[in-house]
Amino acid sequence: MTDDDTTVGLFQAVAIEVGLIVGAGLFSLTGVATTLAGTGVPLSYVFTFTVVSMSLVPTAALAAARPVTGGNYWYPSRLWSPVVAFLTAWGLSISMFGGGLPVYALSFGRYVDSLVAVDPVAVGVVVLTAFYLVNLAGIDVAASVQVLLFVSLVASLVVFVVVGAPTVEPANFEPFLSTGIGGMLTGAGVLYFVCLGANFIVDLGEDVQAATVTIPQSLAVSIPLVFVLYVGTALVAVGTVGAAGPGSMAGATLSVPAEVALPPTLSAFFVVGGALFAIATSINAVFIIAPKYMVVLADDGFFPAALARTNDRFGTPHWGLTLVFALSLASLVSPLPVADLGSLLGFGGIVLIVPMMVAAVRFVRRHPERYAATPIPVPPRITVALAVAAVCANAVLLVLLASQSPLLFAAWAGLTLLGGGAYLLARRRYLADRGTALLSGFDGEF
């Protein structure tokens, strides 16, 4: 694929990254984190973004060295272990189809229900179907829709921060760190998956124009932008209504401070252009990204080859996209407690980071000349140190997140290891019966 064939430029890449980061979690979990962190919730966002950002330099280095499809699987599979890479992708799939797309769709339906009486699940089905069709029409259409949603989303958050700033009362931040450092860190653990998402842009490597430069640039734009919006939103939310007591941010959604800080018209715009569009950008971005994993895993033999086939008219992996849609739709309409499965996102996202950081360390050490040729202005030792620090910090946050939902984590880990392992054995046997071997065409070359 040449640059002339690609449709994702810098602005579209930033829109996709922001859409993956800013979702329903910002509007619902800021209140949950405030219950834990108290007046320290803005610092919880700062800490979480610091941890998330540690992994972005090593990730950008890999993408700048060789842009590929499904990079979060491809890089660890070539530089470390294809089986480990597959299992982490499998775990991410459980997170995304069990706690990602269906949770986003249900959240969208619930926000609409708060405005007009509707069935949240039915609305969720409509939203999933709509974005499935948008993405079936091609990445250029999906990226254009993403840009429109992105502009409205950022505008609504800017309105909340700028217009709401004069209503902030410094007394609402007293005492400083009201629940202590431990509370602030636990709040950061809850907010972790609210800040994840930008690193998934590497999965679109072959669809990004001048990807070796554009991907690092897009990360350099999207992360500071979202950081400012998130911290600003937390400061205005807590500063307006406080961190504890009736009518405060504790356990509340952002609509509570919005009603106090904004005029009615702007408050409505914040709910629609902010909450609804934030969820919509996340759903659309997941539909853009997820089929890429299907394609590269099918190319490596883990999945049936049909999942890598593309539509002749639109150039989309229609069977892979359809599988993503079917699995998420089945989860949404199932009797599973979808509303309680949001933590699954954090489990899959955190664990996915580890093999990527191992791959980055191996890349820097094994291919120093290729690292030096990338546009990453960071010494190799610093990149290695950031990768190691990211693994350690992610391990701490995984423990914190798992401690909040131990049974859910145990179920996720079991489905990832046992379910993924059983699938590998079945797939190996299936291919052996047909005279081939799993990974028979795998060369491991980076």
C-alpha positions in Angstrom: 0.0 0.0 0.0 1.4 3.4 -1.0 0.7 6.8 0.6 -1.6 7.6 -2.3 -3.8 4.6 -1.3 -4.0 5.6 2.4 -6.6 7.9 3.8 -5.6 8.5 7.4 -3.7 11.7 7.7 -2.4 13.5 10.8 -5.8 15.1 11.7 -7.7 11.8 11.2 -5.1 9.9 13.3 -5.5 12.4 16.1 -9.3 12.2 15.9 -9.1 8.3 16.1 -6.7 8.5 19.1 -8.8 11.0 20.9 -11.9 9.0 20.2 -10.3 5.9 21.6 -9.2 7.8 24.8 -12.2 10.0 25.5 -15.2 7.7 25.9 -18.0 7.0 28.3 -15.5 6.5 31.1 -14.6 10.2 31.4 -18.3 11.1 32.0 -19.1 8.2 34.4 -15.9 7.2 36.1 -14.7 10.7 37.1 -17.3 10.5 39.9 -16.3 7.0 40.9 -12.6 8.1 41.1 -13.6 11.2 43.1 -15.2 8.9 45.7 -11.8 7.2 46.1 -9.4 10.1 45.5 -11.5 13.0 46.9 -9.9 16.4 46.2 -6.9 14.5 44.7 -8.8 13.3 41.6 -7.1 15.9 39.3 -3.8 14.4 40.5 -5.1 10.9 39.8 -5.6 12.0 36.2 -2.0 13.4 36.1 -0.6 10.2 37.6 -2.5 7.9 35.2 -1.5 9.9 32.1 2.1 9.8 33.3 1.9 6.0 33.4 0.1 5.8 30.1 2.6 8.1 28.4 5.6 6.0 29.5 4.6 3.3 27.0 4.0 5.7 24.1 7.6 6.5 23.3 8.6 2.8 22.9 5.3 2.2 20.9 6.0 5.2 18.6 9.5 3.9 18.0 8.2 0.6 16.8 5.6 2.2 14.5 8.2 4.7 13.1 10.6 1.8 12.3 8.0 -0.3 10.5 4.3 0.7 10.2 2.2 -2.5 10.0 -1.4 -3.7 10.4 -2.3 -4.9 13.9 0.9 -3.6 15.4 0.0 -4.4 19.0 0.1 -8.0 17.9 2.6 -7.9 15.1 5.5 -6.3 17.0 5.5 -8.7 20.0 5.0 -11.7 17.7 8.1 -10.8 15.6 10.3 -9.6 18.4 9.3 -11.9 21.2 6.7 -14.7 21.0 3.8 -15.2 18.6 2.0 -17.3 21.1 2.3 -14.7 23.8 1.2 -12.0 21.3 -1.8 -14.1 20.3 -2.9 -14.7 24.0 -2.7 -11.0 24.7 -4.7 -10.2 21.6 -7.2 -12.9 22.7 -7.4 -11.3 26.1 -8.0 -7.9 24.5 -10.8 -9.4 22.4 -12.5 -10.6 25.6 -12.2 -7.1 27.0 -13.4 -5.4 23.9 -16.3 -7.7 23.0 -17.4 -8.3 26.6 -16.7 -4.9 28.2 -15.9 -2.5 25.4 -18.3 -2.2 22.5 -21.4 -3.5 24.4 -20.7 -1.3 27.4 -20.2 1.7 25.1 -23.4 1.0 23.3 -25.4 0.5 26.5 -23.9 3.7 27.9 -25.0 5.5 24.8 -28.5 4.2 25.2 -28.7 5.2 28.8 -27.6 8.8 28.0 -30.3 8.9 25.4 -32.8 7.5 27.9 -31.9 10.3 30.3 -33.0 12.8 27.6 -36.0 10.9 26.0 -37.6 7.7 27.4 -36.2 4.8 25.3 -35.0 1.2 25.7 -31.2 1.6 26.2 -30.4 -1.8 24.8 -32.5 -1.2 21.7 -30.7 2.2 21.2 -27.4 0.4 21.7 -28.2 -2.2 19.0 -29.0 0.7 16.6 -25.7 2.5 17.4 -23.6 -0.7 16.9 -25.4 -1.4 13.6 -24.9 2.1 12.4 -21.2 2.2 13.0 -20.8 -1.3 11.6 -22.3 -0.1 8.3 -20.2 3.1 8.4 -17.0 1.0 8.7 -18.2 -1.5 6.1 -18.2 1.4 3.6 -14.5 1.9 4.1 -11.9 3.5 6.4 -12.1 6.8 4.5 -15.8 7.1 5.4 -15.2 6.0 9.0 -12.3 8.4 9.4 -14.4 11.3 8.0 -17.2 10.5 10.5 -14.6 10.3 13.3 -13.4 13.8 12.5 -16.9 15.3 12.7 -17.5 13.6 16.0 -14.1 14.6 17.3 -14.6 18.3 16.6 -17.9 18.4 18.5 -16.5 16.4 21.3 -13.5 18.6 21.9 -15.6 21.7 21.5 -18.0 20.5 24.3 -15.1 19.8 26.7 -13.5 23.2 26.0 -16.8 24.9 26.7 -17.1 23.0 30.0 -13.6 23.9 31.1 -13.6 27.6 29.9 -17.1 28.6 30.8 -17.1 26.6 34.0 -13.8 27.9 35.2 -15.2 31.0 36.9 -17.5 28.9 39.0 -14.6 27.0 40.7 -14.3 27.6 44.4 -10.8 27.0 45.8 -12.3 26.0 49.1 -13.7 22.9 47.4 -10.1 21.5 47.1 -9.6 21.6 50.9 -8.1 19.6 52.5 -5.6 18.8 49.8 -5.5 15.1 49.0 -8.5 14.5 51.3 -8.2 10.7 51.0 -4.4 10.6 51.1 -1.9 9.4 48.6 -3.4 5.8 48.7 -6.8 7.2 47.7 -5.3 9.2 44.9 -3.4 6.2 43.5 -6.5 3.9 43.8 -8.4 6.6 41.9 -5.7 6.5 39.3 -6.1 2.8 38.9 -9.9 3.2 38.3 -9.2 5.9 35.7 -6.5 3.9 33.9 -8.6 2.6 31.0 -10.2 6.1 30.7 -6.8 7.3 29.6 -5.9 4.3 27.4 -6.4 4.2 23.6 -3.8 6.3 21.8 -1.3 3.4 21.4 -3.9 1.5 19.2 -3.1 3.9 16.3 -0.2 1.6 15.6 -2.7 -1.0 14.5 -3.5 1.2 11.5 0.1 1.6 10.4 -0.4 0.6 6.7 -3.5 2.9 6.4 -1.7 6.0 7.7 -0.1 8.5 5.4 3.7 8.8 5.9 3.2 6.6 9.0 6.8 6.6 10.2 6.4 10.4 10.8 2.6 10.8 11.2 2.1 8.3 14.0 4.7 9.8 16.4 3.4 13.3 15.5 -0.2 12.3 16.2 0.7 10.9 19.6 2.6 14.1 20.4 -0.6 16.1 19.6 -3.4 13.8 21.0 -1.8 13.0 24.4 -1.2 16.6 25.5 -4.6 17.6 24.1 -6.5 15.0 26.1 -4.3 15.5 29.2 -5.2 19.2 29.3 -8.9 18.5 28.7 -9.1 15.7 31.3 -7.2 17.6 34.1 -9.2 20.8 33.3 -12.5 18.9 33.4 -11.6 17.3 36.8 -10.6 20.7 38.2 -13.8 22.4 37.1 -16.0 19.4 38.1 -14.6 19.2 41.7 -14.0 22.9 42.0 -17.6 23.6 41.2 -19.5 21.1 43.3 -16.9 19.7 45.7 -15.5 16.2 46.2 -17.8 15.0 49.1 -21.3 15.5 50.4 -24.7 15.8 48.7 -24.6 17.2 45.2 -20.9 16.7 44.9 -18.8 14.9 42.3 -18.5 11.8 44.5 -20.2 9.0 42.6 -21.8 11.4 40.2 -21.6 11.9 36.4 -20.3 15.1 34.8 -23.8 16.3 34.2 -24.0 17.3 37.9 -21.3 20.0 37.7 -22.4 20.9 34.1 -25.9 21.9 35.4 -24.2 24.2 38.0 -21.4 25.6 35.9 -23.1 26.0 32.5 -26.2 27.8 31.2 -29.0 25.3 30.3 -28.3 25.5 26.5 -24.5 24.8 27.0 -25.3 22.1 29.6 -27.4 20.3 27.0 -24.7 20.7 24.4 -22.2 19.3 26.8 -24.3 16.2 27.4 -25.1 15.6 23.7 -21.9 16.8 22.1 -19.8 15.6 25.0 -21.1 12.4 26.5 -23.0 11.0 23.4 -20.3 12.0 21.0 -17.5 10.7 23.2 -19.1 7.3 23.3 -19.8 7.5 19.6 -16.1 8.2 18.8 -15.1 5.3 20.9 -17.4 2.9 19.2 -16.4 4.1 15.7 -12.7 3.9 16.6 -13.0 0.3 17.9 -14.7 -0.7 14.7 -11.9 0.9 12.8 -9.2 -0.9 14.8 -10.5 -4.3 15.8 -10.8 -5.9 12.3 -7.1 -5.2 11.8 -6.3 -7.8 14.5 -8.5 -10.3 12.6 -6.6 -9.7 9.4 -3.0 -10.1 10.8 -4.0 -13.1 13.0 -5.6 -14.7 9.9 -2.4 -14.0 7.9 -0.4 -15.8 10.6 -2.7 -18.8 10.6 -4.3 -18.3 14.0 -7.7 -17.4 12.5 -9.4 -18.7 9.3 -8.1 -17.0 6.1 -11.6 -15.7 5.4 -11.2 -13.1 8.1 -8.4 -11.5 6.1 -10.4 -11.1 2.9 -11.3 -7.6 1.8 -14.4 -6.3 0.0 -13.6 -5.6 -3.6 -15.6 -2.3 -3.6 -14.6 -0.8 -0.3 -11.4 -2.5 0.6 -12.7 -3.4 4.0 -12.1 -6.8 5.8 -15.9 -7.4 5.7 -15.9 -10.8 7.4 -13.6 -9.7 10.2 -15.7 -6.6 10.7 -18.8 -8.7 10.7 -17.4 -11.0 13.4 -16.5 -8.0 15.6 -20.1 -6.7 15.1 -21.7 -10.1 15.8 -19.7 -10.8 19.0 -20.3 -7.3 20.5 -24.0 -7.4 19.5 -24.4 -10.9 21.1 -22.8 -9.6 24.3 -25.1 -6.5 24.4 -28.4 -8.5 24.1 -27.2 -11.4 26.3 -28.2 -11.8 30.0 -24.7 -10.9 31.0 -24.4 -7.9 33.4 -22.9 -5.7 30.6 -23.2 -2.5 32.7 -20.8 -4.0 35.3 -18.2 -5.2 32.8 -16.3 -1.9 32.2 -13.3 -3.1 34.2 -12.7 -5.7 31.4 -11.3 -2.8 29.3 -8.6 -2.1 31.8 -7.5 -5.7 32.1 -7.0 -6.2 28.4 -5.4 -2.9 27.8 -2.9 -3.1 30.7 -1.8 -6.7 29.8 -1.5 -5.8 26.1 1.1 -3.2 27.1 3.6 -5.7 28.5 4.6 -7.6 25.3 4.7 -4.3 23.4 7.3 -3.0 25.9 9.3 -6.2 25.7 9.2 -5.9 21.9 10.4 -2.3 22.1 13.3 -3.2 24.4 14.4 -6.0 22.0 14.0 -3.7 19.0 16.3 -1.1 20.5 18.9 -3.6 21.5 18.9 -5.8 18.4 18.4 -3.1 15.8 20.2 0.0 17.1 20.8 1.4 13.6 17.1 1.2 12.7 16.2 2.9 16.0 18.6 5.7 15.2 17.0 6.1 11.8 13.5 6.8 13.3 12.3 10.4 14.0 12.1 9.7 17.7 14.3 12.3 19.5 14.9 10.1 22.5 18.2 8.3 23.4 17.9 4.5 23.3 18.6 4.1 27.0 15.8 6.4 27.8 13.4 4.5 25.6 14.4 1.2 27.3 14.0 2.8 30.7 10.5 4.1 29.8 9.5 0.6 28.6 10.7 -1.0 31.8 9.0 1.7 33.9 5.8 1.2 32.0 5.8 -2.5 32.7 6.3 -1.9 36.4 3.7 0.9 36.7 1.1 -1.1 34.7 1.7 -4.1 37.0 0.9 -1.9 40.0 -2.3 -0.5 38.3 -3.4 -4.0 37.3 -3.2 -5.1 40.9 -5.2 -2.0 42.0 -7.8 -2.6 39.3 -8.0 -6.3 39.9 -8.5 -5.7 43.7 -11.6 -3.7 42.8 -13.2 -6.6 40.9 -11.3 -9.8 41.8 -13.9 -12.2 40.5 -14.2 -10.4 37.2 -10.4 -10.4 36.9 -10.3 -14.1 37.7 -12.9 -14.8 35.0 -11.1 -12.7 32.5 -7.7 -14.3 33.2 -9.2 -17.8 33.0 -10.9 -17.1 29.7 -7.7 -15.6 28.3 -5.3 -18.3 29.4 -7.6 -21.4 29.3 -9.8 -20.3 26.5 -7.0 -19.0 24.4 -4.9 -22.1 25.1 -7.7 -24.5 24.2 -8.3 -22.6 21.0 -4.6 -22.8 20.0 -4.7 -26.6 20.6 -7.9 -27.0 18.5 -6.5 -24.8 15.7 -3.2 -26.7 15.6 -5.0 -30.0 15.4 -7.4 -28.6 12.7 -4.5 -27.5 10.5 -2.5 -30.7 11.1 -5.4 -32.7 9.8 -5.1 -30.7 6.6 -1.4 -31.2 6.2 -0.1 -27.9 7.5 1.2 -26.5 10.7 0.3 -23.5 12.8 2.7 -20.6 12.0 4.1 -22.6 9.1 4.5 -19.4 7.1 5.8 -17.4 10.1 9.3 -16.0 9.5 9.7 -13.9 12.6 11.4 -11.1 10.7 11.0 -7.6 11.9 
